[in-house]
Amino acid sequence: MLLWPVMFCSPSVNLLLRLHSLNLSWRSFIGDYFRMESLELDT
């Protein structure tokens, strides 16, 4: 009976962590992209 909430919560927590890390990498990717764009505009 106690195992069911754990089985139910584990995938959602894993999904949230995966989305969070994906969001962070996506944000850093966009930051690097705009940084390169601004460097190209400066030169």
C-alpha distances in whole Angstrom, upper triangle without the diagonal:
4,5,6,8,10,11,12,14,15,18,19,19,21,23,24,25,27,29,30,32,33,34,36,38,39,40,42,43,45,46,48,49,51,52,54,55,57,58,60,61,63,65
4,6,6,7,9,11,12,13,16,17,17,19,21,22,23,25,27,27,29,31,32,33,35,37,38,39,41,42,44,45,47,48,50,51,53,54,56,57,59,60,62
4,6,5,6,9,10,11,13,15,15,17,19,20,21,23,25,26,27,29,30,32,33,34,36,38,39,41,42,43,45,47,48,49,51,52,54,55,57,58,60
4,5,5,6,8,10,12,13,14,16,17,19,20,22,23,25,26,28,29,31,32,33,35,37,38,39,41,43,44,45,47,49,50,51,53,54,56,57,59
4,5,5,6,8,11,11,12,14,16,16,18,20,21,22,24,26,27,28,30,31,32,34,36,37,38,40,41,43,44,46,47,49,51,52,53,55,57
4,5,5,6,9,10,10,12,14,15,16,18,20,20,22,24,25,26,28,29,31,32,34,35,37,38,40,42,43,44,46,47,49,50,52,53,55
4,6,6,7,9,10,11,13,15,16,17,19,21,22,23,25,26,28,29,31,32,33,35,37,38,39,41,43,44,45,47,49,50,51,53,55
4,6,7,7,9,11,12,13,15,16,18,19,21,22,23,25,27,28,29,31,32,34,35,37,38,40,41,43,44,46,47,49,50,52,54
4,6,5,6,9,10,10,12,14,15,16,18,20,21,22,24,25,27,29,30,31,33,34,36,37,39,40,42,43,45,46,47,49,51
4,6,5,6,9,10,11,12,14,15,17,18,20,21,23,24,26,27,28,30,31,33,34,36,37,39,40,42,43,45,46,48,50
4,5,5,6,9,10,10,12,14,15,16,18,20,21,22,24,26,26,28,30,31,32,34,36,37,38,40,42,43,44,46,48
4,5,5,6,9,10,10,12,14,15,16,18,20,20,22,24,25,26,28,30,31,32,34,36,37,38,40,41,43,44,46
4,5,5,6,9,10,10,12,14,15,16,18,20,21,23,24,25,27,29,30,31,33,35,36,37,39,40,42,43,45
4,5,5,6,9,10,11,12,14,15,17,18,20,21,22,24,26,27,28,30,31,33,34,36,37,39,40,42,44
4,5,5,6,8,10,10,12,14,15,16,18,20,21,22,24,25,26,28,30,31,32,34,36,37,38,40,42
4,5,5,6,9,10,10,12,14,15,16,18,20,21,22,24,25,27,28,30,31,33,34,36,37,39,41
4,5,5,6,8,10,11,12,14,15,17,18,20,21,23,24,26,27,29,30,31,33,35,36,37,39
4,5,5,6,8,10,11,12,14,15,16,18,20,21,22,24,25,27,28,30,31,33,34,36,38
4,6,5,6,9,10,10,12,14,15,16,18,20,21,22,24,25,26,28,30,31,32,34,36
4,5,5,6,9,10,10,12,14,15,16,18,20,21,22,24,26,27,29,30,31,33,35
4,5,5,6,8,10,11,12,14,15,16,18,20,21,22,24,26,27,29,30,31,33
4,5,5,6,8,10,10,12,14,15,16,18,20,21,22,24,26,27,28,30,32
4,6,5,6,9,10,10,12,14,15,16,18,20,21,22,24,26,27,28,31
4,5,5,6,8,10,10,12,14,15,16,18,20,21,22,24,26,27,29
4,5,5,6,9,10,10,12,14,15,16,18,20,21,22,24,26,27
4,6,5,6,9,10,10,12,14,15,16,18,20,21,22,24,26
4,5,5,6,9,10,11,12,14,15,16,18,20,21,22,25
4,5,5,6,8,10,10,12,14,15,16,18,20,21,23
4,5,5,6,9,10,11,12,14,15,17,18,20,22
4,5,5,6,8,10,10,12,14,15,16,18,20
4,5,5,6,9,10,11,12,14,15,16,19
4,6,5,6,9,10,10,12,14,15,17
4,5,5,6,9,10,11,12,14,16
4,5,5,6,8,10,10,12,14
4,5,5,6,9,10,11,13
4,5,5,6,9,10,11
4,5,5,6,9,10
4,5,5,6,9
4,5,5,6
4,5,6
4,6
4
